[in-house]
């Protein structure tokens, strides 16, 4: 099932829940528990609406985080001339003997 199908299924289920709560509300007086249940269904409706909007907007991004394109680095050896004047400080000498 796709994400859109799942969201539609949740919306249908929520519609059924709201109808059932409405029928309970008609049978029972507007007691505290029914009002709380009605409030919960309203919050679920708002949360589902916000979720659908965020899904439509695309993947979430954290503020201040810059998404950069991946750069592929070749496995080919580097040109040895690039390292001609470089020092191997901290790596020991090239011939394997300490100075």
C-alpha positions as CSV (number, residue, x, y, z in Angstrom):
1,X,0.0,0.0,0.0
2,X,1.3,3.4,-0.9
3,X,1.7,6.2,1.6
4,X,-1.3,8.1,0.0
5,X,-3.4,4.9,0.3
6,X,-2.5,4.6,4.0
7,X,-3.4,8.2,4.7
8,X,-6.7,7.8,2.9
9,X,-7.4,4.6,4.9
10,X,-6.7,6.5,8.2
11,X,-9.0,9.3,7.1
12,X,-11.8,6.9,6.4
13,X,-11.3,5.2,9.7
14,X,-11.3,8.5,11.5
15,X,-14.5,9.5,9.7
16,X,-16.1,6.3,11.0
17,X,-14.9,7.0,14.5
18,X,-16.4,10.6,14.4
19,X,-19.7,9.2,13.2
20,X,-19.7,6.6,16.0
21,X,-18.9,9.2,18.6
22,X,-21.7,11.3,17.2
23,X,-24.2,8.4,17.6
24,X,-23.0,7.9,21.2
25,X,-23.4,11.6,21.9
26,X,-27.0,11.4,20.6
27,X,-27.7,8.5,22.9
28,X,-26.0,9.8,26.0
29,X,-26.2,13.2,27.4
30,X,-23.2,15.5,26.8
31,X,-21.3,14.2,29.8
32,X,-17.7,14.9,30.5
33,X,-16.5,11.7,28.9
34,X,-18.3,12.2,25.6
35,X,-17.0,15.8,25.4
36,X,-13.5,14.5,26.1
37,X,-14.0,11.8,23.4
38,X,-15.3,14.5,20.9
39,X,-12.3,16.6,21.7
40,X,-9.9,13.7,21.1
41,X,-11.5,13.0,17.7
42,X,-11.1,16.7,16.8
43,X,-7.4,16.6,17.8
44,X,-6.9,13.5,15.7
45,X,-8.5,15.2,12.7
46,X,-6.2,18.2,13.1
47,X,-3.1,15.9,13.5
48,X,-4.1,14.0,10.4
49,X,-4.5,17.3,8.4
50,X,-1.0,18.4,9.6
51,X,0.5,15.1,8.7
52,X,-1.0,15.2,5.2
53,X,0.3,18.7,4.7
54,X,3.8,17.8,5.8
55,X,3.8,14.7,3.5
56,X,2.8,16.9,0.6
57,X,5.5,19.4,1.4
58,X,8.2,16.8,1.0
59,X,10.8,15.3,3.3
60,X,11.5,17.2,6.6
61,X,14.6,19.3,6.8
62,X,16.3,20.5,9.9
63,X,16.8,24.2,10.2
64,X,20.4,25.3,9.5
65,X,21.4,22.0,7.9
66,X,22.6,22.4,4.3
67,X,22.1,19.4,2.1
68,X,25.0,19.1,-0.3
69,X,25.4,16.9,-3.4
70,X,27.5,13.8,-3.0
71,X,30.9,14.0,-4.7
72,X,32.4,10.7,-6.1
73,X,36.1,10.3,-5.5
74,X,38.0,8.1,-7.9
75,X,39.9,5.1,-6.7
76,X,42.7,5.8,-9.2
77,X,46.1,6.6,-7.5
78,X,47.0,10.3,-7.2
79,X,49.8,11.8,-9.2
80,X,53.0,11.2,-7.1
81,X,54.3,14.7,-8.1
82,X,51.7,16.2,-5.8
83,X,53.6,14.9,-2.8
84,X,57.2,15.8,-3.9
85,X,57.7,18.6,-1.3
86,X,55.5,17.1,1.4
87,X,56.9,16.0,4.7
88,X,55.9,12.8,6.5
89,X,56.0,14.5,9.9
90,X,54.7,12.1,12.5
91,X,54.8,9.1,10.1
92,X,58.5,8.2,10.4
93,X,61.0,8.3,7.7
94,X,60.5,6.8,4.2
95,X,63.3,4.3,4.6
96,X,61.8,2.9,7.8
97,X,64.6,4.1,10.1
98,X,64.2,6.8,12.7
99,X,66.5,9.9,12.4
